[in-house]
Amino acid sequence: MSTFTAIAASEPGPATLQQLTDDDLPEGDVTVDVAWSSLNYKDGLAVTGKGKIMRSHPMVAGIDLAGVVSASDSPDWKVGDEVLVTGWGLSEAHPGGFTQRQRVQSSWLTARPEGLTLQQTMAVGTAGLTAMLCVLALEHAGVTPGDGEVVVTGAGGGVGSVAVAVLASLGHTVAASTGRAETHDYLRSLGATTIVDRAELATAGRPLDKERWNGGVDTVGSQTLATVLAQTRYRGAVAACGLAGGNDLPTTVLPFILRNVALLGVDSVSCPTPVRAEAWRRLGTDLPTDLLDAMTTVEPMSKVPELAEQILAGQTRGRVVVDTSA
Ligand SMILES: NC(=O)c1ccc[n+]([C@@H]2O[C@H](COP(=O)([O-])OP(=O)(O)OC[C@H]3O[C@@H](n4cnc5c(N)ncnc54)[C@H](OP(=O)(O)O)[C@@H]3O)[C@@H](O)[C@H]2O)c1
């Protein structure tokens, strides 16, 4: 029986590099030789054991995976197909993507989108998919380029970096909010025209502040989201997807009932397949691959425990692709 390497936790607590065998694979109708995974904030919580992400043990960490089908009982997929999975409970209820081999449900698989390599699909990963879902939500709410600035909070992170690049490439004027001075040039290179100090948005202001934003993509939550809502123009919209600054929301109803501001919730984990397909199609057309490559670093899987601490500390920039062979 062949063995393979994975980052897994046998019990609640930190996940570590372990050797597994095919007997450890879960139920599913498609087996994937995993080539790449990616690091997301939720992986930081799961791998360090600091967040209750894994709902049972033993559990392989990693909410994303990309690779090649090595066995299939599904009529939809054949050996050799290049596929990816993001979300769908990987590393929560089902063993995840920090591994060289995984078995999954065929309905979770997405074929590698046209125009992206397998490695680039993981540069996008859950974070990039979420950023695109935020952009689609803003478009649906009527936020269009040319009507003013769109603010992206936590801009130096994974979701933030992809959101900045996509919004700018679509013609929006993008304000990037960051707490790290060293990311200013990087964020401008992705297309941001204004940099906002994270502290400015993290400070409580008036319930209705000066109208500043046409729309927003918020990855931070808490007071930052409350401030963005208070500064959003009449009939503007804010897509909320994250909690890097906290899961509370100290706001009032005033932006909603006096300015008709829309607060748009975004979840990528259980996002329905047709919406995902549209988001991946749009990532293929609206995320310039040179910018995707510029925001990506590739790291060996053996370094994931260290990287997990770094992402929780807000020290990683852009997207981190995980090479499962190393
Ligand atoms: N809803 C969903 O389906 C979904 C999917 C993916 C991610 N998320 C959530 O979205 C958020 C971002 O995920 P990610 O993978 O992009 O993480 P990430 O790469 O760590 O980015 C988060 C960024 O937020 C900023 N930040 C960190 N700590 C902060 C604090 N205490 N106060 C204010 N800003 C802080 C930092 O940006 P600067 O240094 O530039 O300020 C950091 O780079 C996370 O909360 C994650 O759980 C949700």
The ligand as an SDF file (V2000), in Angstrom:
LIG
                    3D

 48 52  0  0  0  0  0  0  0  0999 V2000
  -16.9180   34.3720    3.5550 N   0  0  0  0  0  0  0  0  0  0  0  0
  -16.0910   33.5080    3.0000 C   0  0  0  0  0  0  0  0  0  0  0  0
  -16.4840   32.5350    2.3170 O   0  0  0  0  0  0  0  0  0  0  0  0
  -14.6140   33.7330    3.1520 C   0  0  0  0  0  0  0  0  0  0  0  0
  -13.7050   33.1860    2.2440 C   0  0  0  0  0  0  0  0  0  0  0  0
  -12.3430   33.5050    2.3540 C   0  0  0  0  0  0  0  0  0  0  0  0
  -11.9330   34.3190    3.4060 C   0  0  0  0  0  0  0  0  0  0  0  0
  -12.8320   34.7850    4.2960 N   0  0  0  0  0  0  0  0  0  0  0  0
  -12.4180   35.6670    5.3940 C   0  0  0  0  0  0  0  0  0  0  0  0
  -11.8650   36.8450    4.8200 O   0  0  0  0  0  0  0  0  0  0  0  0
  -10.8240   37.3350    5.6530 C   0  0  0  0  0  0  0  0  0  0  0  0
   -9.5470   37.4800    4.8130 C   0  0  0  0  0  0  0  0  0  0  0  0
   -9.0980   36.1880    4.4210 O   0  0  0  0  0  0  0  0  0  0  0  0
   -7.6880   36.0370    3.7040 P   0  0  0  0  0  0  0  0  0  0  0  0
   -7.5180   34.6040    3.3720 O   0  0  0  0  0  0  0  0  0  0  0  0
   -7.5560   37.0930    2.6700 O   0  0  0  0  0  0  0  0  0  0  0  0
   -6.7230   36.3970    4.9390 O   0  0  0  0  0  0  0  0  0  0  0  0
   -5.3490   37.2160    4.9200 P   0  0  0  0  0  0  0  0  0  0  0  0
   -4.5800   36.9110    3.7060 O   0  0  0  0  0  0  0  0  0  0  0  0
   -4.7420   37.0070    6.2690 O   0  0  0  0  0  0  0  0  0  0  0  0
   -5.8300   38.7370    4.8250 O   0  0  0  0  0  0  0  0  0  0  0  0
   -6.4230   39.4090    5.9030 C   0  0  0  0  0  0  0  0  0  0  0  0
   -5.9060   40.8340    5.9380 C   0  0  0  0  0  0  0  0  0  0  0  0
   -6.6770   41.5750    6.8880 O   0  0  0  0  0  0  0  0  0  0  0  0
   -5.8550   42.5490    7.4980 C   0  0  0  0  0  0  0  0  0  0  0  0
   -5.8860   42.3230    8.9360 N   0  0  0  0  0  0  0  0  0  0  0  0
   -5.3450   41.2940    9.6340 C   0  0  0  0  0  0  0  0  0  0  0  0
   -5.5890   41.4310   10.9450 N   0  0  0  0  0  0  0  0  0  0  0  0
   -6.3110   42.5660   11.0730 C   0  0  0  0  0  0  0  0  0  0  0  0
   -6.8540   43.2590   12.1970 C   0  0  0  0  0  0  0  0  0  0  0  0
   -6.7110   42.7930   13.4430 N   0  0  0  0  0  0  0  0  0  0  0  0
   -7.5160   44.4080   11.9700 N   0  0  0  0  0  0  0  0  0  0  0  0
   -7.6640   44.8840   10.7220 C   0  0  0  0  0  0  0  0  0  0  0  0
   -7.1590   44.2780    9.6220 N   0  0  0  0  0  0  0  0  0  0  0  0
   -6.4940   43.1330    9.8140 C   0  0  0  0  0  0  0  0  0  0  0  0
   -4.4630   42.3810    6.9090 C   0  0  0  0  0  0  0  0  0  0  0  0
   -4.3670   43.2430    5.7810 O   0  0  0  0  0  0  0  0  0  0  0  0
   -3.4570   44.5870    5.7950 P   0  0  0  0  0  0  0  0  0  0  0  0
   -2.1620   44.1890    6.4080 O   0  0  0  0  0  0  0  0  0  0  0  0
   -3.3720   44.9790    4.3760 O   0  0  0  0  0  0  0  0  0  0  0  0
   -4.2220   45.5770    6.6450 O   0  0  0  0  0  0  0  0  0  0  0  0
   -4.4670   40.9590    6.4240 C   0  0  0  0  0  0  0  0  0  0  0  0
   -3.5390   40.7650    5.4010 O   0  0  0  0  0  0  0  0  0  0  0  0
  -10.7010   36.3350    6.8050 C   0  0  0  0  0  0  0  0  0  0  0  0
  -11.4460   36.8090    7.9000 O   0  0  0  0  0  0  0  0  0  0  0  0
  -11.3220   35.0670    6.2600 C   0  0  0  0  0  0  0  0  0  0  0  0
  -11.8320   34.2430    7.2700 O   0  0  0  0  0  0  0  0  0  0  0  0
  -14.1590   34.5080    4.1920 C   0  0  0  0  0  0  0  0  0  0  0  0
  1  2  1  0
  2  3  2  0
  2  4  1  0
  4  5  1  0
  4 48  2  0
  5  6  2  0
  6  7  1  0
  7  8  2  0
  8  9  1  0
  8 48  1  0
  9 10  1  0
  9 46  1  0
 10 11  1  0
 11 12  1  0
 11 44  1  0
 12 13  1  0
 13 14  1  0
 14 15  2  0
 14 16  1  0
 14 17  1  0
 17 18  1  0
 18 19  2  0
 18 20  1  0
 18 21  1  0
 21 22  1  0
 22 23  1  0
 23 24  1  0
 23 42  1  0
 24 25  1  0
 25 26  1  0
 25 36  1  0
 26 27  1  0
 26 35  1  0
 27 28  2  0
 28 29  1  0
 29 30  1  0
 29 35  2  0
 30 31  1  0
 30 32  2  0
 32 33  1  0
 33 34  2  0
 34 35  1  0
 36 37  1  0
 36 42  1  0
 37 38  1  0
 38 39  2  0
 38 40  1  0
 38 41  1  0
 42 43  1  0
 44 45  1  0
 44 46  1  0
 46 47  1  0
M  CHG  2   8   1  16  -1
M  END
$$$$
